[in-house]
């Protein structure tokens, strides 16, 4: 038997649109293949910039990332260990460039160094700091909710003829399921590991 849709003609396309919208809503705000629309900045450690002493050392900073994190996408680690992209959200550049710039400015403003370089050129007597970004993402529960953000940097600090292995990690809770709260937790974690980095440098080298 042939079934006839007796609904008015204008209702049928509306029903299709509503169904599509419902499907999109179910996918959540965390994953999307659409082009990014918003860029989020990370800032150096806040505080009053301090001038370095005349005999302060220079520091050569090099930053890399583990596979999967060398990207400009803001990401989360799912309960199944998969990396998920937050919808329509990016950092201004790939993560090593972003964190390299932020850390360089934080180190410069600390007053501990005469100069901080991130390129190939550095004074021959400069200290060196090589860091790898091992974690820098939201952490999702099994239900797909971002509970926290983990920031972890690890590497080697060379100063005064000696070298020191360092590992810095901070877990920041996410206050609510909004992208702004996720970015804020990234900033909080970065601030925490930057303070730990400065303390590590001071205790190991200064």
Secondary structure by P-SEA (a helix, b strand, c coil): ccccccccaaaaaaaaaaaaaaaaaaaccccccccccbbbbbbcccccbbbbcccbbbbbbbbbbccccccccbbbbccccbbbbcccccccccaaaaaaaaaaaaaaaccccccccccccccccbbbbbbbbccbbbbbcccccccbbbbbbbbbbbcccbbbbbbbbbbbbbccccaaaaaaaaaaaaaaaaaaaaaaaaaccc
